[in-house]
Amino acid sequence: MFSEDNSIESKKVYFFCFVLFIVILIQFTFVRNYYNYSDVSQGIMIEAFGFIADIFLFGIAITIYEIFWKKKETITRYLEELEDYRGWNEKEASYRVFGLIKRLHKLNKTDIDLSNCYFEEVPFSKNSFNGFDFKESLLYGTKFKKCNLQLSIFNNIQQKHIQDFYDYCTVIEKTIFNNCNLRDSKFMNNLNFFELQFLECDMKNAKLSNSGFLWCIFRPKACKNINFEKSKFISCVFENIDFNNLKLIDMECNTCKFIRCKNIDLIKNNINPEIIIDINEINMEIKQ
C-alpha cells in the first residue's frame, strides 16, 4: 500500500514538472517573438496576455489531472474496502458491499470481483438499480439471500474457471440464490452455469434460454412461464416443478433428477432421467 502511494505521488511530480516545462516553453516563445519590439507598452500587453493564457492552460491541465487521478484513487480505495468484506456472511456486509457496488458503477467501474461475497435482503432492483446488470462482475461462490433481484441481468458475467465437462466453460460458479425474487431475471445468451442453486425463489417469467446448466439445483417456489428454450441441462436436479406452464422448445436434459415434478414427459429430449415421486426414496439412498 505504501509503495502504491509513493508511485502515485511520483507520477504527480512528473506530471507537474512536465506542465511547468510546457508553460516555460510557451513563455519563452512569446519573449523570443517579441523581444525586438520598440513599443514597450505593446510588448508588455502581449507578455501579460501570454502570461494569463499560460495560467489558464496550466489550470485546465491541473484540473483534468486531478479529476483523472482522483477517480482512479477513489476506485482503488473502494476495491480495497470490498476486499475487506469478502467472506463476511452477515447482513451488514451485504449493505456495505452493495453501497460500494453503487459507487463503483457511478464511476463506470463494472468489472467488479464479487466472488465469495454475501448478500442478504439487498434490494438490487429498487430505485436507480431497477433491472440491476451484473455485467462484467465476477460471481464465484457468491450468496444471495432474500434479495430482490427482479429484472436483474446475469448475461455478461466474467468467466473465472474453465471446466472440461462436456465442453462446458463456466460463467457463474457455485452461486446460491436462497428465497430471492428472480422474476423476469435473465440467465441466457449462450452462457454456461455450473453448480448454481435456486432455492425457494420466485422465478416467474425468468429467462434461462439458449444456455447450458451443469450440476444445478432448481427448487423454486414459483416458476410459471420460465423460459428453458434451447438450453441444455446436465446432471441437474429439478424439484416440485410443473413443466406444463414452462417454455420447453428444444430444451435438452441429460441424466437429470426430477423430484415430485409434473408433466416431465413434455421435455422431448430427456436422456436417462431419474424420476423420484417420493422424497423418502432419496433419504433411503442416503442411509444406504
N, C-alpha and C positions, 0 to 999 in steps of 0.2 A: 504493500500500500504506500509506504514511504517513498519507494523508488518511482512509483507511478506519479505521485505528486511532484517529485523533482523533475520528472520528464516533462510534465505539463508546464511547469514554471519555466524550464529552459526553453521550451518552444515559444512561450510568450516573449521571452527576452529576445530570441532570434527574430521573431516577427516584428517587434517594436524597433529593433535595430535596422531591419530592412526598410520599414516605413520611414524612419528617420533619414536613412540614406537617400531614399527617393525624394523626400522633401528638400534636402540639401542640394540634390542634383537639379531639381526644378528651380530652386532659388539661384543657383549658380548660373543656370541658363539665362535667367532674366538679367542677372548682373552683366553677363558677358554680352548679351544682345544690346543692352542699353548703356554700356559703360561710356561711350563717346558722346552721349547726349550733352549738348551745351546748355540746354534749358534744364536747370537743376530742379525746378519745381515740377516739371513734367516727368523727369526721371523719378522723383520722389513719389509722385502719384502712381506711376507704373509699378514701382517697387512695393508700394503699400497694397496695391491691388493684388500683386503676385503673392504677397505675404498672407493676405486674407484668404486667397484661394488655396494656399498651401495648408492653412489651418483647417479650412473646410474639408479638404480632401483627407487630411490626417484624421479629422474627427469621424468622417464616414468610415475610413478604414478601421479605426479602433472600434467603432460601434458594431460593424459587421463581424469583426474578430470576436468581440465579447459575446455577441449573440450565438455564434457558432460554438465557441468553446464552453460557454455556459450551458448550452443544450447538451453537449457531449458529456460534461462533468455531471450534469443532473441525471442523465440516463445511466451513467456508471454507478452513481450513488444509489439509484432506485434498484438496479440489478443486484447490488451488494446487499441491500436490505432484503430483497426477495430470497437471496441465498440463505439468509439467517432464518427465514420462516419455513424452509423446506424440511419436510418430515415432522413438522409440528401439527399434530392431528387434533386441534382444538378449534372451536368456533371463532375465537378471537383471531387466530392465524388466518382463517378464511377471509375475514373482512380486511385485514391488513394487506393480504396478497391481492385481493380484489381492488383495493384502493391503489396499489402500485400498478396493477394492470391498466386501470383507467388513466393514470398519469402518463404511463409509457405510451399508450395509444394516442394520447393527445400530442405527444412528441413524435408521432409517426414511427414509433418503435413497436413492431408487431411480431418479430421473430423472438418470442419470449419462451424460455425454458420453464415450463410449468410441471416438470416431472417431479413426482413424489410430493406434490402439493395437495392440500386438503381443503375442500370447500363444503361448508355446511350452511344451509339456508341462505345462500347468496343469490340475490335476485338479478341474475345476469340480463334478463330480458326487460327490465323496467327502465324508466327514464330514458336517457340517451343511448342505452345499450339494448334497446328493443331489437331482437334478432342478432344477438352477440355473435361476431365472427371470430372464431379461434384461428384465423388464418396465420400460418407460419408458426403457430405455437407448438411446443413440444410437450405432448401429454404421454408420459410413461409412468405407470403406477399412480396416476392422479385419481383422487377420490372425490366424488360429488355426492353429497347427502342432503336431501330435502331442498335442492336448489331449483329455482325457476329458470329453466333453460329453453323455454318455449321459443320457437323460431331460430334457435341457435344453429350455427353452421360449423360442421366439422369436416369440410370438404378439402381444405388446403393445409392440413396439418403437416408439421415436419416429420420426416422419416428418421428414426433413430437406429433401429436394428433391421437387419435383413435376415429373414428366416428362410431356410431352404426346405420349406414344407410345401409340397405340391406347387413349386414355383411361386410361392407367395412371398411378397415383400410386405412388411407391416408398416402401417401409418400410425395407428394408435395401439398401444400395447398395455395390457393389464390395467385398464382403466375401469373404475367401478361407478355406476350410476345407481344410487340407492334412494328410492322414494322421491324421484325427481319429476318435474314437469318437462317432458320432452316432446310436447305436442308440436307438430309441424317442424321438428328439427330435421337436419339433413346429414346423413352419413352415406355419401354416394359419389358418383363420377369416377369410376374405375379405380377406386381406392381399396385397400385391404386392411382388415382389422383383426387383431389377434388377442384372444383372451379378454374380450370385453364382457362386462356383466351388467345386464339391465334388470334390476331387482325392484319389483313393486313400483315401477314407473308408469306414468301416464304417457303412452306413446301414440295417441290418436293422431292420424294423418302424418306420422313420421315417415320420412323418405329414406329407405335403406336400399335403394335400387342401384343396379349396374356396378356392384362392388363384390368383394369377397370377405367372408367371415370364417375364421378358423378358431375352434375351441371357445366359442362364445356362449353365454347363457342368456336366454330370453325368458324372463318371468314377469311380464308386465301386468299391471292391474287394470289397464285399459289399452286396447290395441286395435280398435276399429279403424279400418281403412289404412293400415300400414302398407306401404308400398315396398314389396320384396321383388319387384320385377327385374329379371335379368341378373339376379345376384346368385352367388354360389355360397353354400353353407357346408362346411366340412367339420364333422365331429362336434357339432353344436348341440345344445340342449334347449328344447322348447317346452315350456310348462304352462298349462292352463290357457291355451290359445285356441280360439275357434278360427280356423283358416277360411271359413265361409265368408267372412267380412273383410278379407285382405286382398291385395292385388298380387297375383301369383304368376303372371305371364312369364314364362321362361325361367322361373325360379328352379334352382337345382340344389338338391340335398344329397349328401354322401355320408353314410354311417352316422346319421344324426339320431338323437334320442328324443322321443316325444312322450311327455308325462302328462296324463289327463288332458290331452288335446282332442279337438273335434275336427271332423272333416279333413283328416290328413290325406285322404285319397284325392283331394283337389290338387295336390302337388304332383304334377305329371312326371317330373323327373326326380324320383326319390329312391336312391340306391341304398340298399341294406339298412332300412330304417329299424330302429328299436322302439317299439310302441309299448308303453307302460301305462296301464289303466289305473293301477292301484300303487300309491307311493310306498306301500308296505313291501312291494317287490324289491325296491331299491334298498330298503332297510335290511331285508333278509340277505341281500347280496353283500352288504357291508359287514354284517355279522359273520358271514361265511369267510 
